[in-house]
């Protein structure tokens, strides 16, 4: 959370944060209270499970859940936007902030590619549609 702050917080006892400002790209909102934030898995854990993670070892699932090696995997967003998203894929949920759509889709595809996760037909069709709307948004990913 400290790394994602646009205004640095102070870390106190027990890792409690005071001060600081965060920008939630999902809903184009600035937050000044860390309690109003959630750390979101861009590709939710349940979606990953349904897309191939159910076949992984426990160690690989843990590595996915705590992926700090790719800045796109985990993101601080408002609790409200994260709860709205829940475990949905882009076929049923897109960020309310239209400005984040191309980044959201390219990050989603990069994470799925990185972890060799599949996309169901409806999800694939949605990703294809959005990709056609984002011609200048290349996807770059290295597989784990």
C-alpha positions as CSV (number, residue, x, y, z in Angstrom):
1,X,0.0,0.0,0.0
2,X,2.9,2.4,0.7
3,X,4.3,1.8,-2.8
4,X,1.0,2.6,-4.4
5,X,0.4,5.9,-2.5
6,X,0.5,9.1,-4.6
7,X,1.1,11.0,-1.3
8,X,3.3,9.1,1.2
9,X,1.7,7.8,4.4
10,X,3.6,7.4,7.6
11,X,3.9,3.8,9.0
12,X,3.3,3.6,12.7
13,X,3.2,0.8,15.3
14,X,1.8,-2.5,14.0
15,X,2.2,-1.3,10.4
16,X,-0.7,1.1,10.8
17,X,-0.7,3.9,8.2
18,X,-1.5,7.5,8.8
19,X,-1.8,10.2,6.3
20,X,-1.2,9.5,2.6
21,X,-3.2,9.6,-0.5
22,X,-4.1,6.9,-2.9
23,X,-5.7,7.0,-6.4
24,X,-8.2,4.3,-7.2
25,X,-8.2,3.8,-10.9
26,X,-11.3,1.7,-11.0
27,X,-13.5,4.6,-10.0
28,X,-11.3,7.7,-10.5
29,X,-11.2,8.5,-6.8
30,X,-8.6,9.9,-4.5
31,X,-8.6,8.3,-1.0
32,X,-6.9,9.8,2.1
33,X,-7.9,7.1,4.6
34,X,-6.2,3.7,4.0
35,X,-9.1,2.1,5.8
36,X,-11.2,2.9,2.7
37,X,-8.9,0.8,0.5
38,X,-8.8,-2.9,-0.5
39,X,-5.9,-4.6,-2.3
40,X,-7.5,-6.2,-5.3
41,X,-6.3,-9.2,-7.3
42,X,-6.9,-7.8,-10.9
43,X,-7.7,-11.4,-11.8
44,X,-9.7,-12.5,-8.8
45,X,-8.6,-15.7,-6.9
46,X,-11.9,-17.4,-7.8
47,X,-11.5,-16.5,-11.5
48,X,-8.0,-17.9,-11.4
49,X,-9.3,-21.1,-9.8
50,X,-11.9,-21.5,-12.5
51,X,-9.3,-20.7,-15.2
52,X,-6.7,-23.4,-14.3
53,X,-5.4,-22.6,-10.8
54,X,-7.4,-25.5,-9.4
55,X,-4.8,-27.7,-11.0
56,X,-1.9,-25.9,-9.4
57,X,0.2,-26.9,-6.3
58,X,-0.5,-25.1,-3.1
59,X,2.8,-23.3,-3.5
60,X,1.9,-22.0,-7.0
61,X,-1.5,-20.8,-5.7
62,X,0.2,-19.0,-2.9
63,X,2.7,-17.4,-5.3
64,X,-0.2,-16.2,-7.4
65,X,-2.2,-14.8,-4.5
66,X,0.9,-12.9,-3.3
67,X,2.4,-11.9,-6.7
68,X,4.6,-8.9,-5.9
69,X,6.8,-9.5,-9.0
70,X,4.3,-7.9,-11.4
71,X,2.9,-4.5,-10.6
72,X,-0.3,-5.3,-12.4
73,X,-1.3,-8.3,-10.3
74,X,-2.4,-6.5,-7.1
75,X,-3.7,-2.9,-6.9
76,X,-5.0,-0.7,-4.2
77,X,-8.6,0.5,-5.0
78,X,-11.6,1.8,-3.1
79,X,-13.3,-0.9,-1.0
80,X,-16.5,0.0,-2.8
81,X,-15.1,-0.6,-6.3
82,X,-13.4,-3.9,-5.2
83,X,-16.7,-5.2,-3.6
84,X,-18.6,-4.2,-6.8
85,X,-16.1,-6.2,-8.9
86,X,-16.0,-9.2,-6.5
87,X,-14.9,-12.3,-8.5
88,X,-16.3,-11.2,-11.8
89,X,-14.4,-11.2,-15.1
90,X,-14.6,-8.5,-17.8
91,X,-17.7,-10.1,-19.4
92,X,-19.7,-9.0,-16.3
93,X,-17.7,-6.2,-14.7
94,X,-15.6,-3.4,-16.0
95,X,-14.2,-0.4,-14.1
96,X,-16.8,2.4,-13.8
97,X,-14.1,4.9,-14.8
98,X,-14.1,4.6,-18.6
99,X,-10.5,5.9,-18.7
100,X,-9.2,2.7,-17.1
101,X,-10.9,0.2,-19.6
102,X,-7.9,-0.3,-21.9
103,X,-5.4,-0.6,-19.0
104,X,-7.8,-3.0,-17.2
105,X,-8.1,-5.3,-20.2
106,X,-4.4,-5.3,-21.1
107,X,-3.5,-6.0,-17.5
108,X,-6.1,-8.8,-17.2
109,X,-4.7,-10.5,-20.4
110,X,-1.1,-10.0,-19.2
111,X,-1.9,-11.6,-15.8
112,X,-3.8,-14.5,-17.4
113,X,-0.9,-15.0,-19.9
114,X,1.8,-14.8,-17.2
115,X,0.1,-17.5,-15.2
116,X,-1.1,-19.6,-18.1
117,X,-4.8,-19.2,-17.2
118,X,-7.6,-19.8,-19.6
119,X,-10.5,-17.6,-20.6
120,X,-14.1,-19.0,-21.1
121,X,-15.9,-18.2,-24.4
122,X,-17.8,-15.2,-23.0
123,X,-14.8,-13.7,-21.4
124,X,-12.7,-14.3,-24.6
125,X,-15.4,-12.5,-26.7
126,X,-15.4,-9.5,-24.3
127,X,-11.6,-9.3,-24.2
128,X,-11.6,-9.4,-28.0
129,X,-14.1,-6.6,-28.2
130,X,-12.2,-4.4,-25.8
131,X,-8.9,-5.2,-27.5
132,X,-10.4,-3.8,-30.8
133,X,-11.2,-0.6,-28.9
134,X,-7.6,-0.3,-27.5
135,X,-5.3,-0.5,-30.6
136,X,-2.4,1.3,-28.9
137,X,-2.4,-0.9,-25.7
138,X,0.0,-3.8,-26.3
139,X,0.0,-6.7,-23.8
140,X,3.4,-7.7,-22.5
141,X,3.9,-10.6,-20.2
142,X,6.4,-13.2,-19.1
143,X,5.2,-16.5,-18.1
144,X,5.9,-17.7,-14.5
